Amino acid sequence: MITASGLARTFRARGRTVEAVRGVDLAVQPGELVGFLGPNGAGKTTTLRMLTTLLVPTAGQATVAGCDLRKDSVGVRKRIGYVAQGGGTTPELKVIEELVLQARFYGLTPADAQRRSTELMERMDIADLGDRIIKTLSGGQRRRLDVALGLVHDPRLVFLDEPSTGLDPQSRANLWDHIRSLRDHHDTTVFLTTHYLDEADALCDRILVIDNGRIIAEGSPDELKAQVSGDEVRIGVPAEDVSRAAEVAEKLPGAGEITTADTLVRFRVPRGDVALPELLRALDGASITLNSIQVHRPTLDDVFLTMTGRSLRDAEQEAVAEEPGKEPANVA
């Protein structure tokens, strides 16, 4: 559904050349729900803009939904849906009016546009909102409308850019169900960018991690987390027993580098659940009082930290915008 080779983009900013994307290779199969993960400034949004024809690549080739990205950008636009982070609705229109209008832009007859709009309102749980003015909708309702607009011409491939940004937990969970349904019940290929690690973990069949303009890792969430060396174990002991507890932990099979701080001992082992009974027996045998113990499975943030030396959350806070200018709201 998507293949890209050597995709690159440079631009001029403040008198210097910036390499936003430095040769991205990727492939997305029909029916996949693929997450694109990385901080601002890593090249994520620039790559998305190129794949959706909003930016012309400086170098490289890509085929999107069966059309050559460079030679047939109009064909790409006809075959994809795109839901921008900021949405693209007209606040003063009614929900049904916006849907029918967008459907007509894609060449549907008035009757087909009405039928398709009604079908999508039912699917996205906004059937009772057809006569509501868009600016009166809640954030979750408006986001579901945005997704419906991206599907109005029945594309086989949909790009979702930060689909749940700014939503409350209940609205996010509701939107996740609709995104899963695109793949599970409508055979739609979904390419999703997100800053939320739990979102990528919960939704995606496969994840692409980009940093510094290059894809640095890809695989299912479990495959990526398996690349982190084991589960993290944290044990809390009295301050006077920290060094002895570290010595006990060091003897566990497969124990990685051990760090201590105040009353805490931290280390990684291949299987925390298996190591735990042995650790408890050893601490008891050494007469070390155990105040607390925690076992943490690797997270996607651990993956990012292992591969880049920084936390994705920290990188998000420190990052700057990738490219000057306002992002276009719609592909039409």
C-alpha positions, -999 to +999 in steps of 0.1 A: +000+000+000+030+023+007+066+018-004+092+045-001+129+044-010+155+071-001+127+097+006+144+129+016+135+165+022+157+196+028+147+232+032+163+266+039+158+282+073+176+312+087+202+311+060+211+274+064+201+241+049+181+218+072+179+181+064+144+173+078+143+138+063+175+119+053+166+090+032+135+071+046+128+036+034+095+021+045+068-004+034+032-007+046+011-037+036-026-036+028-047-039+059-020-029+083-024-004+111+011+012+113+022+037+138+049+064+130+066+074+163+091+101+170+095+135+186+089+168+169+119+176+148+126+140+140+111+141+105+078+125+113+055+153+101+077+161+071+076+124+060+038+124+064+034+155+043+055+140+015+035+108+015+002+128+013+015+150-015+016+182+006+054+184+002+075+175-028+104+152-019+139+166-024+150+131-033+138+095-033+108+076-047+075+064-033+044+046-044+012+054-024-020+035-029-007+022-063+003+056-077+037+071-081+041+099-056+061+122-080+044+114-114+008+110-102+001+131-072-035+136-082-040+098-083-026+096-048-050+122-035-079+104-050-070+072-033-061+083+002-078+098+031-060+124+053-070+136+087-048+165+098-039+172+134-058+204+134-089+191+115-103+209+084-140+216+091-160+248+085-173+259+119-205+275+107-217+245+087-239+217+099-223+183+102-243+168+074-236+198+052-199+195+057-199+157+049-220+161+018-199+190+006-167+171+009-182+141-008-192+163-037-157+176-040-146+140-046-171+136-074-200+118-057-234+125-070-258+143-047-276+111-039-244+091-033-230+120-012-261+120+010-260+082+013-223+080+021-226+109+047-254+091+065-235+059+065-204+075+080-223+093+107-238+060+118-203+044+117-187+071+137-215+075+163-225+110+152-258+101+135-278+122+159-255+153+153-263+158+116-281+191+121-257+204+148-234+233+139-199+221+139-185+248+162-209+235+189-195+200+189-173+187+217-136+178+210-144+141+207-174+146+184-154+170+162-125+145+159-149+117+149-163+140+122-127+147+110-122+110+106-155+106+088-144+134+064-112+115+057-133+084+047-160+101+027-147+089-007-141+054+007-102+053+005-083+021+010-055+040+028-060+066+055-034+089+071-042+100+107-020+127+121-021+129+159-058+118+159-064+119+197-044+150+206-062+171+232-090+146+238-101+135+273-095+098+282-130+087+274-130+104+240-096+089+233-108+054+241-139+059+219-118+071+190-094+042+194-123+018+189-133+035+157-097+034+144-094-003+152-127-008+133-112+007+102-087-021+100-108-050+116-142-044+099-135-022+068-102-035+056-087+000+056-050+005+058-041+031+085-009+051+088-010+069+121+014+094+136+013+098+174+031+112+203+013+090+228+032+058+235+001+040+250-018+048+218+009+033+196+011+002+219-026-003+220-035+003+183-006-006+160+003-039+143+037-024+136+056+007+146+082+027+127+105+048+149+121+079+133+148+101+148+170+127+132+154+122+098+160+084+096+140+053+105+160+038+134+137+008+143+106-010+131+085-040+143+055-049+164+053-033+198+063-066+214+092-070+190+105-035+197+102-040+235+120-073+232+151-054+220+154-038+254+175-060+276+150-075+300+126-063+327+135-036+351+135-046+388+134-020+415+139-029+452+136-006+481+157-014+512+171+005+542+199+029+532+225+009+552+216-023+532+218-008+497+253-020+489+246-055+502+213-057+482+232-047+451+256-075+456+227-100+460+211-087+428+244-089+409+244-127+414+211-132+396+214-150+363+215-124+335+214-094+357+224-062+339+241-031+351+230-022+387+224+013+398+217+026+434+203+058+447+195+064+484+173+034+493+167+021+458+185-006+438+177-009+401+187-035+375+174-055+345+170-092+342+157-112+312+126-124+330+116-104+360+088-128+370+112-157+370+140-139+388+117-125+416+113-157+437+151-163+437+157-126+446+133-127+475+150-159+489+184-144+485+175-111+502+159-131+531+189-153+534+211-122+537+188-108+564+181-077+543+148-060+550+128-054+519+106-023+519+093-024+484+097-043+451+085-035+416+089-052+382+084-032+351+081-046+316+098-026+289+078+002+274+081+019+240+097+048+258+124+024+270+129+014+234+134+050+224+157+056+253+178+025+244+181+034+208+186+072+210+199+078+245+170+100+254+134+095+265+107+102+239+088+122+265+119+143+273+126+148+236+090+160+231+095+187+257+128+199+242+118+196+205+112+225+181+090+227+151+102+208+121+095+232+093+083+268+090+048+275+078+013+264+087+003+228+078-025+226+052-057+213+067-071+191+039-062+170+009-089+176-016 
